[in-house]
């Protein structure tokens, strides 16, 4: 099953901060991204405008090897290279534009397909609550920028 949706949120983070936080592959990642599992996190390669990493979450237990691309200013696209529960090629992209009053308006697209029952449950859940959940989660993460030290 495939699910695609967009979501939008406004944050106090600037477009550069949105990109920086999405592409922070340091040991601080799980502190900056509370849903991210330390156990699932592994960096394979980091380039100037792309990276390949493994990350996931503990509940529900899901992981994926992602290719991150931030070659377009203000945009980060994550594409699945390999995953147990989701098909390769699924993606999420975030594009941040500056707001006159400060911060950013962020538009995101989420597009994933399930490979098995675990993936199906995740994709169906995202179809039902993903737009609301992700816009709230990302706004909270970005509004807490910079990361706690």
Contact map, one row per residue, 1 for C-alpha under 8 A:
11100000000000000000000000000000000000000000000000000000000000000000000000000000000000000000000000000000000000001100000100100000000000000000000000000
11110000000000000000000000000000000000000000000000000000000000000000000000000000000000000000000000000000000000111100000000100000000000000000000000000
11111000000000000000000000000000000000000000000000000000000000000000000000000000000000000000000000000000000001111000000000110110000000000000000000000
01111100000000000000000000000000000000000000000000000000000000000000000000000000000000000000000000000000000011110000000000000010000000000000000000000
00111110000000000000000000000000000000000000000000000000000000000000000000000000000000000000000000000000000011100000000000000010001000000000000000000
00011111000000000000000000000000000000000000000000000000000000000000000000000000000000000000000000000000001111000000000000000000001000000000000000000
00001111100000000000000000000000000000000000000000000000000000000000000000000000000000000000000000000000001110000000000000000000001101100000000000000
00000111110000000000000000000000000000000000000000000000000000000000000000000000000000000000000000000000111100000000000000000000000000100000000000000
00000011111000000000000000000000000000000000000000000000000000000000000000000000000000000000000000000000111000000000000000000000000000110110000000000
00000001111100000000000000000000000000000000000000000000000000000000000000000000000000000000000000000011110000000000000000000000000000000010000000000
00000000111111000000000000000000000000000000000000000000000000000000000000000000000000000000000000000011110000000000000000000000000000000010011000000
00000000011111000000000000000000000000000000000000000000000000000000000000000000000000000000000000000111000000000000000000000000000000000000011000000
00000000001111111100000000000000000000000000000000000000000000000000000000000000000000000000000000000011000000000000000000000000000000000000011010000
00000000001111111100000000000000000000000000000000000000000000000000000000000000000000000000000101000111000000000000000000000000000000000000000000000
00000000000011111110000000000000000000000000000000000000000000000000000001000000000000000000000111000011000000000000000000000000000000000000000000000
00000000000011111111000000000000000000000000000000000000000000000000000001000000000000000000000000000000000000000000000000000000000000000000000000000
00000000000011111111100000000000000000000000000000000000000000000000000000000000000000000000000000000000000000000000000000000000000000000000000010000
00000000000011111111110000000000000000000000000000000000000000000000000001000000000000000000000100000000000000000000000000000000000000000000010000000
00000000000000111111111000000000000000000000000000000000000000000000010001110000000000000000000000000000000000000000000000000000000000000000000000000
00000000000000011111111100000000000000000000000000000000000000000000000000000000000000000000000000000000000000000000000000000000000000000000000000000
00000000000000001111111100000001000000000000000000000000000000000000000000000000000000000000000000000000000000000000000000000000000000000000010010000
00000000000000000111111100000000000000000000000000000000000000000000000000010000000000000000000000000000000000000000000000000000000000000000000000000
00000000000000000011111110000000000000000000000000000000000000000001000000000000000000000000000000000000000000000000000000000000000000000000000000000
00000000000000000001111111011000000000000000000000000000000000000000000000000000000000000000000000000000000000000000000000000000000000000000000000000
00000000000000000000001111111000000000000010000000000000000000000000000000000000000000000000000000000000000000000000000000000000000000000000000000000
00000000000000000000000111111000000000000000000000000000000000000000000000000000000000000000000000000000000000000000000000000000000000000000000000000
00000000000000000000000011111100000000000000000000000000000000000000000000000000000000000000000000000000000000000000000000000000000000000000000000000
00000000000000000000000111111111000000000000000000000000000000000000000000000000000000000000000000000000000000000000000000000000000000000000000000000
00000000000000000000000111111111100100000000000000000000000000000000000000000000000000000000000000000000000000000000000000000000000000000000000000000
00000000000000000000000000111111111111000000000000000000000000000000000000000000000000000000000000000000000000000000000000000000000000000000000000000
00000000000000000000000000011111110000000000000000000000000000000000000000000000000000000000000000000000000000000000000000000000000000000000000000110
00000000000000000000100000011111110000000000000000000000000000000000000000000000000000000000000000000000000000000000000000000000000000000000100000110
00000000000000000000000000001111111100000000000000000000000000000000000000000000000000000000000000000000000000000000000000000000000000000000100000000
00000000000000000000000000000111111110000000000000000000000000000000000000000000000000000000000000000000000000000000000000000000000000000000000000000
00000000000000000000000000000100111110000000000000000000110000000000000000000000000000000000000000000000000000000000000000000000000000000000000000000
00000000000000000000000000001100111111001000000000000011110000000000000000000000000000000000000000000000000000000000000000000000000000000000000000000
00000000000000000000000000000100011111111000000000000011110000000000000000000000000000000000000000000000000000000000000000000000000000000000000000000
00000000000000000000000000000100000111111000000000000000000000000000000000000000000000000000000000000000000000000000000000000000000000000000000000000
00000000000000000000000000000000000011111000000000000000000000000000000000000000000000000000000000000000000000000000000000000000000000000000000000000
00000000000000000000000000000000000011111100000000000111100000100000000000000000000000000000000000000000000000000000000000000000000000000000000000000
00000000000000000000000000000000000111111110000000001111000000000000000000000000000000000000000000000000000000000000000000000000000000000000000000000
00000000000000000000000000000000000000011111000000001110000000000000000000000000000000000000000000000000000000000000000000000000000000000000000000000
00000000000000000000000010000000000000001111110000011100000000000000000000000000000000000000000000000000000000000000000000000000000000000000000000000
00000000000000000000000000000000000000000111110000111100000000000000000000000000000000000000000000000000000000000000000000000000000000000000000000000
00000000000000000000000000000000000000000011111000111000000000000000000000000000000000000000000000000000000000000000000000000000000000000000000000000
00000000000000000000000000000000000000000011111101110000000000000000000000000000000000000000000000000000000000000000000000000000000000000000000000000
00000000000000000000000000000000000000000000111111100000000000000000000000000000000000000000000000000000000000000000000000000000000000000000000000000
00000000000000000000000000000000000000000000011111000000000000000000000000000000000000000000000000000000000000000000000000000000000000000000000000000
00000000000000000000000000000000000000000000001111100000000000000000111000000000000000000000000000000000000000000000000000000000000000000000000000000
00000000000000000000000000000000000000000000011111110000000000000011111000000000000000000000000000000000000000000000000000000000000000000000000000000
00000000000000000000000000000000000000000001111011111000000000000011100000000000000000000000000000000000000000000000000000000000000000000000000000000
00000000000000000000000000000000000000000011110001111100000000001111000000000000000000000000000000000000000000000000000000000000000000000000000000000
00000000000000000000000000000000000000001111100000111110000000001111000000000000000000000000000000000000000000000000000000000000000000000000000000000
00000000000000000000000000000000000000011111000000011111000000111100000000000000000000000000000000000000000000000000000000000000000000000000000000000
00000000000000000000000000000000000110011100000000001111100000111100000000000000000000000000000000000000000000000000000000000000000000000000000000000
00000000000000000000000000000000000110011000000000000111110011110000000000000000000000000000000000000000000000000000000000000000000000000000000000000
00000000000000000000000000000000001110010000000000000011111111100000000000000000000000000000000000000000000000000000000000000000000000000000000000000
00000000000000000000000000000000001110000000000000000001111111000000000000000000000000000000000000000000000000000000000000000000000000000000000000000
00000000000000000000000000000000000000000000000000000000111111000000000000000000000000000000000000000000000000000000000000000000000000000000000000000
00000000000000000000000000000000000000000000000000000000111111000000000000000000000000000000000000000000000000000000000001000000000000000000000000000
00000000000000000000000000000000000000000000000000000001111111100000000000000000000000000000000000000000000000000000000000000000000000000000000000000
00000000000000000000000000000000000000000000000000000001111111110000000000000000000110000000000000000000000000000000000000000000000000000000000000000
00000000000000000000000000000000000000010000000000000111100011111000000000000000001110000000000000000000000000000000000000000000000000000000000000000
00000000000000000000000000000000000000000000000000000111000001111100000000000001111101000000000000000000000000000000000000000000000000000000000000000
00000000000000000000000000000000000000000000000000011110000000111110000000000001111000000000000000000000000000000000000000000000000000000000000000000
00000000000000000000000000000000000000000000000000011110000000011111000000000111110000000000000000000000000000000000000000000000000000000000000000000
00000000000000000000000000000000000000000000000001111000000000001111100000001111100000000000000000000000000000000000000000000000000000000000000000000
00000000000000000000001000000000000000000000000001111000000000000111110000011110000000000000000000000000000000000000000000000000000000000000000000000
00000000000000000000000000000000000000000000000011100000000000000011111000011100000000000000000000000000000000000000000000000000000000000000000000000
00000000000000000010000000000000000000000000000011000000000000000001111111111000000000000000000000000000000000000000000000000000000000000000000000000
00000000000000000000000000000000000000000000000011000000000000000000111110110000000000000000000000000000000000000000000000000000000000000000000000000
00000000000000000000000000000000000000000000000000000000000000000000011111110000000000000000000000000000000000000000000000000000000000000000000000000
00000000000000000000000000000000000000000000000000000000000000000000011111100000000000000000000000000000000000000000000000000000000000000000000000000
00000000000000110110000000000000000000000000000000000000000000000000010111110000000000000000001110000000000000000000000000000000000000000000000000000
00000000000000000010000000000000000000000000000000000000000000000000011111111000000000000000111100000000000000000000000000000000000000000000000000000
00000000000000000010010000000000000000000000000000000000000000000001111101111100000000000000111000000000000000000000000000000000000000000000000000000
00000000000000000000000000000000000000000000000000000000000000000011110000111110000000000011110000000000000000000000000000000000000000000000000000000
00000000000000000000000000000000000000000000000000000000000000000111100000011111000000000011100000000000000000000000000000000000000000000000000000000
00000000000000000000000000000000000000000000000000000000000000000111000000001111100000011111000000000000000000000000000000000000000000000000000000000
00000000000000000000000000000000000000000000000000000000000000011110000000000111111001111110000000000000000000000000000000000000000000000000000000000
00000000000000000000000000000000000000000000000000000000000000011110000000000011111000011000000000000000000000000000000000000000000000000000000000000
00000000000000000000000000000000000000000000000000000000000000011100000000000001111101110000000000000000000000000000000000000000000000000000000000000
00000000000000000000000000000000000000000000000000000000000000111000000000000001111111110000000000000000000000000000000000000000000000000000000000000
00000000000000000000000000000000000000000000000000000000000001110000000000000000011111000000000000000000000000000010000000000000000000000000000000000
00000000000000000000000000000000000000000000000000000000000001100000000000000000001111100000000000000000000000000111111100000000000000000000000000000
00000000000000000000000000000000000000000000000000000000000000010000000000000001011111110100000000000000000000011111001000000000000000000000000000000
00000000000000000000000000000000000000000000000000000000000000000000000000000001011011111100000000000000000000011110000000000000000000000000000000000
00000000000000000000000000000000000000000000000000000000000000000000000000000011111001111100000000000000000000000000000000000000000000000000000000000
00000000000000000000000000000000000000000000000000000000000000000000000000000011100000111110000000000000000000000000000000000000000000000000000000000
00000000000000000000000000000000000000000000000000000000000000000000000000000011000001111111000000000000000000111000000000000000000000000000000000000
00000000000000000000000000000000000000000000000000000000000000000000000000001111000000001111100000000000000011110000000000000000000000000000000000000
00000000000000000000000000000000000000000000000000000000000000000000000000001110000000000111110000000000000111100000000000000000000000000000000000000
00000000000000000000000000000000000000000000000000000000000000000000000000111100000000000011111000000000000111000000000000000000000000000000000000000
00000000000000000000000000000000000000000000000000000000000000000000000000111000000000000001111100000000011110000000000000000000000000000000000000000
00000000000000000000000000000000000000000000000000000000000000000000000001110000000000000000111110000000011100000000000000000000000000000000000000000
00000000000001100100000000000000000000000000000000000000000000000000000001100000000000000000011111000001111000000000000000000000000000000000000000000
00000000000000100000000000000000000000000000000000000000000000000000000001000000000000000000001111100001110000000000000000000000000000000000000000000
00000000000001100000000000000000000000000000000000000000000000000000000000000000000000000000000111110111100000000000000000000000000000000000000000000
00000000000000000000000000000000000000000000000000000000000000000000000000000000000000000000000011111111100000000000000000000000000000000000000000000
00000000000000000000000000000000000000000000000000000000000000000000000000000000000000000000000001111100000000000000000000000000000000000000000000000
00000000000000000000000000000000000000000000000000000000000000000000000000000000000000000000000000111110000000000000000000000000000000000000000000000
00000000000101000000000000000000000000000000000000000000000000000000000000000000000000000000000001111111000000000000000000000000000000000000000000000
00000000011111100000000000000000000000000000000000000000000000000000000000000000000000000000000001101111100000000000000000000000000000000000000000000
00000000011111100000000000000000000000000000000000000000000000000000000000000000000000000000000111100111110000000000000000000000000000000000000000000
00000001111000000000000000000000000000000000000000000000000000000000000000000000000000000000000111100011111000000000000000000000000000000000000000000
00000001111000000000000000000000000000000000000000000000000000000000000000000000000000000000011110000001111100000000000000000000000000000000000000000
00000111100000000000000000000000000000000000000000000000000000000000000000000000000000000000011100000000111110000000000000000000000000000000000000000
00000111000000000000000000000000000000000000000000000000000000000000000000000000000000000001111000000000011111000000000000000000000000000000000000000
00011110000000000000000000000000000000000000000000000000000000000000000000000000000000000011110000000000001111100000000000000000000000000000000000000
00111100000000000000000000000000000000000000000000000000000000000000000000000000000000000011100000000000000111110000000000000000000000000000000000000
01111000000000000000000000000000000000000000000000000000000000000000000000000000000000000111000000000000000011111000000000000000000000000000000000000
01110000000000000000000000000000000000000000000000000000000000000000000000000000000001100110000000000000000001111100000000100000000000000000000000000
11100000000000000000000000000000000000000000000000000000000000000000000000000000000001100100000000000000000000111110001100100000000000000000000000000
11000000000000000000000000000000000000000000000000000000000000000000000000000000000011100000000000000000000000011111111101100000000000000000000000000
00000000000000000000000000000000000000000000000000000000000000000000000000000000000111100000000000000000000000001111101100000000000000000000000000000
00000000000000000000000000000000000000000000000000000000000000000000000000000000000011000000000000000000000000000111111100000000000000000000000000000
00000000000000000000000000000000000000000000000000000000000000000000000000000000000010000000000000000000000000000111111110000000000000000000000000000
00000000000000000000000000000000000000000000000000000000000000000000000000000000000010000000000000000000000000000101111111000000000000000000000000000
00000000000000000000000000000000000000000000000000000000000000000000000000000000000011000000000000000000000000001111111111100000000000000000000000000
10000000000000000000000000000000000000000000000000000000000000000000000000000000000010000000000000000000000000001111111111110000000000000000000000000
00000000000000000000000000000000000000000000000000000000000000000000000000000000000000000000000000000000000000000000111111111000000000000000000000000
00000000000000000000000000000000000000000000000000000000000100000000000000000000000000000000000000000000000000000100011111111100000000000000000000000
11100000000000000000000000000000000000000000000000000000000000000000000000000000000000000000000000000000000000011100001111111110000000000000000000000
00100000000000000000000000000000000000000000000000000000000000000000000000000000000000000000000000000000000000000000000111111111000000000000000000000
00000000000000000000000000000000000000000000000000000000000000000000000000000000000000000000000000000000000000000000000011111111110000000000000000000
00100000000000000000000000000000000000000000000000000000000000000000000000000000000000000000000000000000000000000000000001111111111000000000000000000
00111000000000000000000000000000000000000000000000000000000000000000000000000000000000000000000000000000000000000000000000111111111000000000000000000
00000000000000000000000000000000000000000000000000000000000000000000000000000000000000000000000000000000000000000000000000011111110000000000000000000
00000000000000000000000000000000000000000000000000000000000000000000000000000000000000000000000000000000000000000000000000001111111110000000000000000
00000000000000000000000000000000000000000000000000000000000000000000000000000000000000000000000000000000000000000000000000001111111111000000000000000
00001110000000000000000000000000000000000000000000000000000000000000000000000000000000000000000000000000000000000000000000000110111111100000000000000
00000010000000000000000000000000000000000000000000000000000000000000000000000000000000000000000000000000000000000000000000000000111111110000000000000
00000000000000000000000000000000000000000000000000000000000000000000000000000000000000000000000000000000000000000000000000000000111111111000000000000
00000010000000000000000000000000000000000000000000000000000000000000000000000000000000000000000000000000000000000000000000000000011111111100000000000
00000011100000000000000000000000000000000000000000000000000000000000000000000000000000000000000000000000000000000000000000000000001111111110000000000
00000000100000000000000000000000000000000000000000000000000000000000000000000000000000000000000000000000000000000000000000000000000111111111000000000
00000000000000000000000000000000000000000000000000000000000000000000000000000000000000000000000000000000000000000000000000000000000011111111100000000
00000000100000000000000000000000000000000000000000000000000000000000000000000000000000000000000000000000000000000000000000000000000001111111110000000
00000000111000000000000000000000000000000000000000000000000000000000000000000000000000000000000000000000000000000000000000000000000000111111111000000
00000000000000000000000000000000000000000000000000000000000000000000000000000000000000000000000000000000000000000000000000000000000000011111111100000
00000000000000000000000000000001100000000000000000000000000000000000000000000000000000000000000000000000000000000000000000000000000000001111111110000
00000000001110000100100000000000000000000000000000000000000000000000000000000000000000000000000000000000000000000000000000000000000000000111111110000
00000000001110000000000000000000000000000000000000000000000000000000000000000000000000000000000000000000000000000000000000000000000000000011111110000
00000000000000000000000000000000000000000000000000000000000000000000000000000000000000000000000000000000000000000000000000000000000000000001111111100
00000000000010001000100000000000000000000000000000000000000000000000000000000000000000000000000000000000000000000000000000000000000000000000111111100
00000000000000000000000000000000000000000000000000000000000000000000000000000000000000000000000000000000000000000000000000000000000000000000000111110
00000000000000000000000000000011000000000000000000000000000000000000000000000000000000000000000000000000000000000000000000000000000000000000000111111
00000000000000000000000000000011000000000000000000000000000000000000000000000000000000000000000000000000000000000000000000000000000000000000000001111
00000000000000000000000000000000000000000000000000000000000000000000000000000000000000000000000000000000000000000000000000000000000000000000000000111
